[in-house]
Amino acid sequence: MDGADTATRIDRTDVVIVGSGFGALATAKKLAKAGTPFVLISETTEHLFQPLLYQVATGVLSPGEIAPSVRAILAEYPQADVRLGRVVDVLPEENTVVYEAGGQRLRLGYKYLVAATGARQAYFGRDEFADLTYALKTVEDAERLRRQIVRCFEEAHVTTDPERRKNLLSFIVVGAGPTGVELAGQIKELAQRYFAESIGNIRAEDVTVTLVEGADKVLPPFGGKLSEYSKESLEKSGVDVVLGTMVTDIDEHGATLTTPTTEETRRLTAETIIWSAGIQANDFADVLAERTGCETVRGGRLLVDPDFTVGRSDDIFAIGDMVTLDNLPAQSPFAMQGGRHVAKMIIGKVAMGTPFQYKDKGSMAIINRFRAITRVGKIELTGFIAWVLWLAVHLVYLVGFRNRYIAVLSWCGSFLGHRRPHFYYAQGAAPVPTAENEATETKDERPGDKEAVPASA
Ligand SMILES: Cc1cc2nc3c(=O)[nH]c(=O)nc-3n(C[C@H](O)[C@H](O)[C@H](O)COP(=O)(O)OP(=O)(O)OC[C@H]3O[C@@H](n4cnc5c(N)ncnc54)[C@H](O)[C@@H]3O)c2cc1C
């Protein structure tokens, strides 16, 4: 929080929105349509459609198709001022936020502040796991994972060491929520359909994908028949599903799994461990909690009031993944509906202080090609119909006509054919380790973190 007084430039606006994800964009669009001036500050230039990140990691879509520029999206609204910057502080008594942009620390006055800064992966007190695993929260995460997948298959194709080959073709996915399930299903599918076509000496059975979940079911929020169907589908496709088990240790060569009920511990070796086991609110939630006296719960999420106001403030709102309210799921509908609700209060369409009412339009999760699950009210769907519904709904919410059109073409190529249009290696297979560069590799570097090299290099 230091440095707030070093901020020099001060200007003012009606509403400051922080973030450019689902919550921020929903707020911005509603305000823009009502003609309310606002400044949107985000540390990323894009509006990232996180639900399709796994398709970037597995070569179906390119980052550009799921991450259009937020500036371009809001360009048609003259009262929208989009700024690239990181909000680092808020001074509620002065109605001012402090943000860093272009190497400067700046101040911006507001009448209302709407924070939608989202969440990152939670490691439950084992932050060292972040350096040993792959996450899927940002475009960079997806690209890093894609490079790693390509590198593992390429090296497994040529290595003469059977032990190394086995490790390269072993993947552990921690957490059987939607992200873990999507990734586990997709990696197996890559082995069966994409790499099987072009790498003759790797059979799908050589590739091990282990999905580890602490709860006793896959996709725990669904439960019942839908969780059971998801587990069976994954197992049919060759994924090893390990339930009621925690990952208690991770190192460069694999993970230790412990089953609390039996006290059984076992070790799995793998070159790639993907972590998708819970979320932790981004740093700005801590700042807001401290400045407004707002309580936080597990994962640092703000315990907001029913109208999304934060702590003692009645002009600061927080929405989306950074907050918790009535145990509603940290998913895009909660962020978007929250953003619209707050905007409606600001433009006077509903009274300030109106409690938020969530409209449950159903939940869905994709398992693998042609298989998904959907729940709408009491109706539960599984299999192909649910899969088509999943694609249709995600297409509708994907921003931009061009992106929708390209996504449909890419899906046809990948799901009906065997293509992965975005596994073109020039875009970034990690460099092949050689005796020379392995010796100089520092301990905290992950293979996929290295600079990409063109295939010809
Ligand atoms: C892999 C994956 C798959 C998912 N699948 C689904 C799904 O199928 N269905 C579903 O409903 N939900 C899904 N979700 C969840 C959904 O994406 C989130 O609930 C949603 O993105 C939350 O929106 P948000 O606006 O709160 O935060 P985000 O969308 O995360 O946006 C946060 C924004 O804040 C910005 N920011 C952060 N800190 C600062 C700062 N200090 N200053 C300025 N800007 C800052 C970031 O750059 C970002 O733009 C998935 C999430 C992931 C990661």
The ligand as an SDF file (V2000), in Angstrom:
LIG
                    3D

 53 58  0  0  0  0  0  0  0  0999 V2000
   -9.8240  -22.8590  -17.4860 C   0  0  0  0  0  0  0  0  0  0  0  0
  -11.1140  -22.2780  -17.0080 C   0  0  0  0  0  0  0  0  0  0  0  0
  -12.3230  -22.8060  -17.4540 C   0  0  0  0  0  0  0  0  0  0  0  0
  -13.5240  -22.2640  -17.0270 C   0  0  0  0  0  0  0  0  0  0  0  0
  -14.6890  -22.7830  -17.5190 N   0  0  0  0  0  0  0  0  0  0  0  0
  -15.8700  -22.2150  -17.1910 C   0  0  0  0  0  0  0  0  0  0  0  0
  -17.0900  -22.6660  -17.7650 C   0  0  0  0  0  0  0  0  0  0  0  0
  -17.1080  -23.6190  -18.5560 O   0  0  0  0  0  0  0  0  0  0  0  0
  -18.2370  -22.0300  -17.4180 N   0  0  0  0  0  0  0  0  0  0  0  0
  -18.2420  -20.9590  -16.5690 C   0  0  0  0  0  0  0  0  0  0  0  0
  -19.2990  -20.3860  -16.3230 O   0  0  0  0  0  0  0  0  0  0  0  0
  -17.1210  -20.5110  -16.0000 N   0  0  0  0  0  0  0  0  0  0  0  0
  -15.9220  -21.1070  -16.2890 C   0  0  0  0  0  0  0  0  0  0  0  0
  -14.7540  -20.6480  -15.7390 N   0  0  0  0  0  0  0  0  0  0  0  0
  -14.8200  -19.5720  -14.7200 C   0  0  0  0  0  0  0  0  0  0  0  0
  -14.9870  -18.2030  -15.3480 C   0  0  0  0  0  0  0  0  0  0  0  0
  -14.0510  -18.0160  -16.3820 O   0  0  0  0  0  0  0  0  0  0  0  0
  -14.8180  -17.1710  -14.2480 C   0  0  0  0  0  0  0  0  0  0  0  0
  -15.8240  -17.3830  -13.3030 O   0  0  0  0  0  0  0  0  0  0  0  0
  -14.9080  -15.7560  -14.7850 C   0  0  0  0  0  0  0  0  0  0  0  0
  -13.8440  -15.5010  -15.6790 O   0  0  0  0  0  0  0  0  0  0  0  0
  -14.8480  -14.7410  -13.6330 C   0  0  0  0  0  0  0  0  0  0  0  0
  -14.9390  -13.4560  -14.1590 O   0  0  0  0  0  0  0  0  0  0  0  0
  -14.2950  -12.2080  -13.3890 P   0  0  0  0  0  0  0  0  0  0  0  0
  -14.7000  -11.0040  -14.1510 O   0  0  0  0  0  0  0  0  0  0  0  0
  -14.5970  -12.2840  -11.9600 O   0  0  0  0  0  0  0  0  0  0  0  0
  -12.7090  -12.4330  -13.4860 O   0  0  0  0  0  0  0  0  0  0  0  0
  -11.7590  -12.6860  -14.7220 P   0  0  0  0  0  0  0  0  0  0  0  0
  -12.5230  -13.0730  -15.9300 O   0  0  0  0  0  0  0  0  0  0  0  0
  -10.7090  -13.6000  -14.2260 O   0  0  0  0  0  0  0  0  0  0  0  0
  -11.1180  -11.2610  -14.9970 O   0  0  0  0  0  0  0  0  0  0  0  0
  -10.2450  -10.6410  -14.1060 C   0  0  0  0  0  0  0  0  0  0  0  0
   -9.6460   -9.4140  -14.7650 C   0  0  0  0  0  0  0  0  0  0  0  0
   -9.0180   -8.5920  -13.8140 O   0  0  0  0  0  0  0  0  0  0  0  0
   -7.7820   -8.1250  -14.3220 C   0  0  0  0  0  0  0  0  0  0  0  0
   -6.9810   -7.7630  -13.1380 N   0  0  0  0  0  0  0  0  0  0  0  0
   -6.6040   -8.5660  -12.0990 C   0  0  0  0  0  0  0  0  0  0  0  0
   -5.9580   -7.8360  -11.1580 N   0  0  0  0  0  0  0  0  0  0  0  0
   -5.9310   -6.5510  -11.6030 C   0  0  0  0  0  0  0  0  0  0  0  0
   -5.4210   -5.3160  -11.0730 C   0  0  0  0  0  0  0  0  0  0  0  0
   -4.8470   -5.2510   -9.8640 N   0  0  0  0  0  0  0  0  0  0  0  0
   -5.5470   -4.1980  -11.8100 N   0  0  0  0  0  0  0  0  0  0  0  0
   -6.1460   -4.2340  -13.0250 C   0  0  0  0  0  0  0  0  0  0  0  0
   -6.6710   -5.3650  -13.5660 N   0  0  0  0  0  0  0  0  0  0  0  0
   -6.5690   -6.5000  -12.8500 C   0  0  0  0  0  0  0  0  0  0  0  0
   -7.2830   -9.2810  -15.1580 C   0  0  0  0  0  0  0  0  0  0  0  0
   -6.3440   -8.8580  -16.1100 O   0  0  0  0  0  0  0  0  0  0  0  0
   -8.5910   -9.7370  -15.7990 C   0  0  0  0  0  0  0  0  0  0  0  0
   -8.8680   -8.9480  -16.9320 O   0  0  0  0  0  0  0  0  0  0  0  0
  -13.5270  -21.1770  -16.1280 C   0  0  0  0  0  0  0  0  0  0  0  0
  -12.3230  -20.6490  -15.6650 C   0  0  0  0  0  0  0  0  0  0  0  0
  -11.1210  -21.1930  -16.1000 C   0  0  0  0  0  0  0  0  0  0  0  0
   -9.8210  -20.6240  -15.6060 C   0  0  0  0  0  0  0  0  0  0  0  0
  1  2  1  0
  2  3  1  0
  2 52  2  0
  3  4  2  0
  4  5  1  0
  4 50  1  0
  5  6  2  0
  6  7  1  0
  6 13  1  0
  7  8  2  0
  7  9  1  0
  9 10  1  0
 10 11  2  0
 10 12  1  0
 12 13  2  0
 13 14  1  0
 14 15  1  0
 14 50  1  0
 15 16  1  0
 16 17  1  0
 16 18  1  0
 18 19  1  0
 18 20  1  0
 20 21  1  0
 20 22  1  0
 22 23  1  0
 23 24  1  0
 24 25  2  0
 24 26  1  0
 24 27  1  0
 27 28  1  0
 28 29  2  0
 28 30  1  0
 28 31  1  0
 31 32  1  0
 32 33  1  0
 33 34  1  0
 33 48  1  0
 34 35  1  0
 35 36  1  0
 35 46  1  0
 36 37  1  0
 36 45  1  0
 37 38  2  0
 38 39  1  0
 39 40  1  0
 39 45  2  0
 40 41  1  0
 40 42  2  0
 42 43  1  0
 43 44  2  0
 44 45  1  0
 46 47  1  0
 46 48  1  0
 48 49  1  0
 50 51  2  0
 51 52  1  0
 52 53  1  0
M  END
$$$$
